[in-house]
């Protein structure tokens, strides 16, 4: 029986890894990305290229106005991306972002009669984001079970977060075993238009550590 999955595809290291994992598990893959008001579109350009390379059945890019509410250095021009680690929840956290993203994915999953939604959240190196924890995934799964036609009629749309307990090094090793080319991914919070990383933000720091842990050369293109 054919299985369908929606992949939340940001264009970063984690999301391309879960895309490769879903393909390995023989899912028919649909990709969903968001232009949510982030300050640069380099990651979206990467997502489009990745979706094309992996020959997903359909790739949607949804426009959202999260910049209208601000509150994050990724969307608010009055806030700057920090270059040092922060205590607590960092200013790069985008309020309710994964809740909104998963809600759109859940709606599309209903339309497609999809079996699963894959999201590349990670609780080990998650930078303090509350919506990257197992508790969040479990809560959203409970929501999906009661808020959808599939759930009411006895079916399930599974929220899959296969990277949730892995270190960045483990994620990279997993991806490399599946043939992922990480050079085309963009993780940086302050990448330039060419997709070159700043090398200083929290995302760059975690990415560098990951390649060191994996024991492989870092293919990231830095400014």
VENGIPE-V696393 format. One record per residue. RES is the residue in one letter. PHI is phi in degrees with one decimal (999 if undefined). OMEGA is omega in whole degrees, 0 to 359 (NA if undefined). NEAR is the number of other ideal C-beta (glycine too) atoms within 10 Angstrom. Layout:
BEGIN
res=RES phi=PHI omega=OMEGA near=NEAR
res=RES phi=PHI omega=OMEGA near=NEAR
END
This chain:
BEGIN
res=X phi=999 omega=181 near=3
res=X phi=-69.8 omega=176 near=7
res=X phi=-108.5 omega=179 near=13
res=X phi=-117.3 omega=178 near=16
res=X phi=-139.4 omega=172 near=28
res=X phi=-103.3 omega=179 near=29
res=X phi=-108.9 omega=171 near=32
res=X phi=-76.6 omega=190 near=23
res=X phi=-111.0 omega=181 near=31
res=X phi=-86.2 omega=188 near=24
res=X phi=99.9 omega=180 near=24
res=X phi=-93.9 omega=185 near=20
res=X phi=-61.8 omega=185 near=25
res=X phi=-68.8 omega=186 near=27
res=X phi=-69.0 omega=178 near=26
res=X phi=-70.5 omega=178 near=27
res=X phi=-66.8 omega=179 near=26
res=X phi=-69.2 omega=174 near=24
res=X phi=-61.2 omega=179 near=28
res=X phi=-64.3 omega=179 near=22
res=X phi=-66.7 omega=179 near=21
res=X phi=-63.9 omega=178 near=26
res=X phi=-63.0 omega=179 near=18
res=X phi=-62.7 omega=181 near=11
res=X phi=-85.2 omega=172 near=14
res=X phi=68.3 omega=172 near=10
res=X phi=-80.3 omega=162 near=21
res=X phi=-76.3 omega=193 near=16
res=X phi=-107.1 omega=173 near=25
res=X phi=-120.2 omega=183 near=23
res=X phi=-111.0 omega=181 near=25
res=X phi=-131.8 omega=179 near=24
res=X phi=-123.9 omega=184 near=23
res=X phi=-134.8 omega=167 near=22
res=X phi=-95.8 omega=192 near=15
res=X phi=-101.5 omega=181 near=19
res=X phi=101.6 omega=177 near=18
res=X phi=-64.3 omega=188 near=20
res=X phi=-71.9 omega=177 near=17
res=X phi=-135.6 omega=182 near=16
res=X phi=-106.7 omega=182 near=17
res=X phi=-60.7 omega=181 near=20
res=X phi=-69.2 omega=177 near=23
res=X phi=-67.6 omega=176 near=19
res=X phi=-61.5 omega=178 near=17
res=X phi=-65.1 omega=180 near=23
res=X phi=-61.9 omega=179 near=30
res=X phi=-62.8 omega=180 near=17
res=X phi=-67.2 omega=180 near=15
res=X phi=-64.2 omega=179 near=27
res=X phi=-59.3 omega=178 near=25
res=X phi=-67.7 omega=182 near=11
res=X phi=-62.4 omega=182 near=12
res=X phi=-88.9 omega=176 near=18
res=X phi=51.5 omega=176 near=8
res=X phi=-64.6 omega=184 near=22
res=X phi=-66.9 omega=177 near=11
res=X phi=-158.5 omega=177 near=13
res=X phi=-126.8 omega=177 near=18
res=X phi=-102.7 omega=171 near=16
res=X phi=-117.5 omega=184 near=15
res=X phi=-95.9 omega=177 near=14
res=X phi=-88.7 omega=178 near=8
res=X phi=-128.0 omega=182 near=16
res=X phi=-104.5 omega=180 near=10
res=X phi=-64.4 omega=175 near=22
res=X phi=-65.3 omega=180 near=17
res=X phi=-65.0 omega=179 near=8
res=X phi=-96.6 omega=175 near=13
res=X phi=64.4 omega=177 near=15
res=X phi=85.9 omega=180 near=15
res=X phi=-140.4 omega=177 near=23
res=X phi=-67.1 omega=179 near=21
res=X phi=-83.0 omega=184 near=23
res=X phi=-126.7 omega=187 near=22
res=X phi=-106.6 omega=182 near=17
res=X phi=-65.9 omega=179 near=9
res=X phi=-84.9 omega=180 near=6
res=X phi=-117.9 omega=181 near=15
res=X phi=-110.3 omega=177 near=10
res=X phi=-72.8 omega=181 near=19
res=X phi=-71.6 omega=180 near=16
res=X phi=-109.6 omega=175 near=14
res=X phi=-129.4 omega=180 near=8
res=X phi=-63.7 omega=181 near=11
res=X phi=-114.0 omega=174 near=13
res=X phi=-80.2 omega=178 near=6
res=X phi=74.0 omega=180 near=7
res=X phi=-78.4 omega=186 near=11
res=X phi=-72.8 omega=182 near=18
res=X phi=-69.8 omega=177 near=16
res=X phi=-81.8 omega=174 near=21
res=X phi=-64.1 omega=178 near=20
res=X phi=-98.1 omega=185 near=23
res=X phi=-52.1 omega=174 near=14
res=X phi=62.3 omega=186 near=14
res=X phi=-57.5 omega=183 near=19
res=X phi=-68.7 omega=175 near=19
res=X phi=-64.3 omega=179 near=14
res=X phi=-65.6 omega=182 near=17
res=X phi=-60.4 omega=181 near=23
res=X phi=-66.5 omega=178 near=25
res=X phi=-64.8 omega=176 near=15
res=X phi=-63.9 omega=179 near=17
res=X phi=-62.9 omega=180 near=28
res=X phi=-64.8 omega=177 near=21
res=X phi=-62.6 omega=180 near=12
res=X phi=-67.0 omega=178 near=17
res=X phi=-61.3 omega=177 near=25
res=X phi=-64.6 omega=181 near=16
res=X phi=-63.4 omega=182 near=7
res=X phi=-83.5 omega=189 near=16
res=X phi=58.1 omega=182 near=11
res=X phi=-80.4 omega=182 near=22
res=X phi=-91.7 omega=189 near=20
res=X phi=-151.5 omega=171 near=19
res=X phi=-123.5 omega=179 near=27
res=X phi=-103.0 omega=177 near=26
res=X phi=-134.0 omega=187 near=28
res=X phi=-92.1 omega=180 near=24
res=X phi=-70.4 omega=185 near=23
res=X phi=-143.4 omega=184 near=25
res=X phi=-91.9 omega=181 near=17
res=X phi=-80.2 omega=180 near=15
res=X phi=-114.6 omega=194 near=22
res=X phi=-90.7 omega=174 near=14
res=X phi=64.5 omega=177 near=18
res=X phi=87.0 omega=181 near=15
res=X phi=-76.3 omega=182 near=18
res=X phi=-66.7 omega=182 near=14
res=X phi=-94.6 omega=173 near=22
res=X phi=-120.2 omega=184 near=23
res=X phi=-99.4 omega=177 near=17
res=X phi=-55.7 omega=180 near=12
res=X phi=-60.2 omega=179 near=10
res=X phi=-67.7 omega=180 near=21
res=X phi=-62.2 omega=179 near=20
res=X phi=-62.4 omega=180 near=12
res=X phi=-67.3 omega=180 near=14
res=X phi=-70.5 omega=176 near=21
res=X phi=-61.8 omega=177 near=18
res=X phi=-61.7 omega=177 near=12
res=X phi=-61.9 omega=181 near=16
res=X phi=-60.4 omega=182 near=22
res=X phi=-68.5 omega=184 near=16
res=X phi=-107.7 omega=188 near=8
res=X phi=-105.6 omega=184 near=15
res=X phi=-123.7 omega=174 near=17
res=X phi=-59.2 omega=180 near=10
res=X phi=-58.5 omega=181 near=18
res=X phi=-64.5 omega=181 near=18
res=X phi=-65.9 omega=183 near=10
res=X phi=-91.0 omega=174 near=7
res=X phi=95.4 omega=178 near=6
res=X phi=-94.4 omega=180 near=12
res=X phi=-146.0 omega=166 near=13
res=X phi=-105.7 omega=187 near=24
res=X phi=-79.0 omega=174 near=14
res=X phi=-93.5 omega=186 near=24
res=X phi=-106.8 omega=178 near=21
res=X phi=-127.4 omega=189 near=23
res=X phi=-68.8 omega=181 near=19
res=X phi=-99.3 omega=194 near=27
res=X phi=-56.3 omega=184 near=18
res=X phi=-107.7 omega=183 near=11
res=X phi=-97.8 omega=171 near=19
res=X phi=-76.8 omega=178 near=17
res=X phi=-59.7 omega=178 near=23
res=X phi=-62.7 omega=179 near=18
res=X phi=-64.7 omega=179 near=17
res=X phi=-62.4 omega=181 near=24
res=X phi=-63.6 omega=178 near=25
res=X phi=-61.5 omega=178 near=18
res=X phi=-60.9 omega=180 near=18
res=X phi=-64.4 omega=180 near=23
res=X phi=-62.2 omega=178 near=15
res=X phi=-66.1 omega=179 near=10
res=X phi=-100.5 omega=176 near=14
res=X phi=84.6 omega=181 near=9
res=X phi=-69.8 omega=175 near=21
res=X phi=-100.3 omega=185 near=13
res=X phi=-76.7 omega=180 near=21
res=X phi=-63.5 omega=183 near=9
res=X phi=-85.2 omega=182 near=17
res=X phi=-89.1 omega=178 near=27
res=X phi=-127.6 omega=179 near=26
res=X phi=-110.4 omega=189 near=25
res=X phi=-62.1 omega=177 near=27
res=X phi=-77.8 omega=184 near=24
res=X phi=-135.9 omega=180 near=22
res=X phi=-65.6 omega=176 near=27
res=X phi=-84.8 omega=185 near=13
res=X phi=-64.1 omega=179 near=9
res=X phi=-85.1 omega=180 near=10
res=X phi=82.7 omega=179 near=20
res=X phi=-80.3 omega=186 near=15
res=X phi=-82.3 omega=180 near=24
res=X phi=-75.7 omega=179 near=16
res=X phi=80.1 omega=185 near=16
res=X phi=-124.2 omega=184 near=17
res=X phi=-73.2 omega=182 near=24
res=X phi=-60.3 omega=180 near=22
res=X phi=-64.3 omega=178 near=23
res=X phi=-65.7 omega=180 near=21
res=X phi=-61.1 omega=180 near=16
res=X phi=-65.4 omega=180 near=19
res=X phi=-65.7 omega=178 near=25
res=X phi=-59.1 omega=179 near=17
res=X phi=-60.0 omega=181 near=15
res=X phi=-60.7 omega=180 near=24
res=X phi=-68.5 omega=175 near=18
res=X phi=-64.9 omega=179 near=13
res=X phi=-61.6 omega=182 near=16
res=X phi=-75.2 omega=179 near=20
res=X phi=73.0 omega=180 near=9
res=X phi=-128.3 omega=179 near=14
res=X phi=-66.9 omega=177 near=7
res=X phi=-80.3 omega=182 near=19
res=X phi=-87.9 omega=184 near=11
res=X phi=-61.4 omega=176 near=21
res=X phi=-90.2 omega=182 near=15
res=X phi=-99.4 omega=178 near=13
res=X phi=-68.0 omega=NA near=12
END
